[in-house]
């Protein structure tokens, strides 16, 4: 990354959250807080809750050469947590509205033809790079990361795009599987919670609202104090 490797840095703005809205505007804006809490590692602008810049707001870096493009990496340059400093998303689709990199972010653009789309997100979340980025962070209560410090990070990646794509495709397929299994798990958790509410009496009631067929005619449950059990 430093010494001309892989990426070059582009401009970002410093517009605070009160300069943004979720209704309309001429530009969409990536705020560092959303990198920490909302945005997917592989970022599709139209699939994410990306705020707009309020009409009338201006910033010297909001110009075409700094608009986010597919393949760009956007890093959060501030965090109270070492685990999240330098957390990054890769722009897969920037959408139809100009997208810019906002407050406390660093926008890095891959040198032409150097990175397969989708590979960067995994590269910068790999353990070796995360440790390098964490070592470059500075600060006590709030950690910060500058483009200069980020530029010290050494990248190791295959030069062939087809190998990069193979790695990205492999990891993406696992992400898809994890997402599907997570959805299943959440569904089962919701089902269990609902059954728990039905299989045990609610407050003020003596029988549950749902009983297995063979026990429905057995009357009320016993009432006992904890000490009387």
Secondary structure as UniProt FT lines:
FT   TURN            3..4
FT   STRAND          7..10
FT   HELIX           17..19
FT   STRAND          20..21
FT   STRAND          28..30
FT   HELIX           32..37
FT   STRAND          42..44
FT   HELIX           45..47
FT   STRAND          51..53
FT   TURN            55..56
FT   TURN            60..61
FT   HELIX           64..66
FT   TURN            70..71
FT   STRAND          73..76
FT   STRAND          78..79
FT   TURN            82..86
FT   STRAND          88..93
FT   STRAND          99..101
FT   TURN            103..104
FT   STRAND          105..110
FT   TURN            112..113
FT   TURN            117..118
FT   HELIX           119..123
FT   TURN            124..125
FT   HELIX           127..136
FT   STRAND          143..144
FT   HELIX           147..150
FT   TURN            151..152
FT   HELIX           161..199
FT   TURN            203..204
FT   HELIX           213..215
FT   TURN            216..217
FT   HELIX           226..228
//
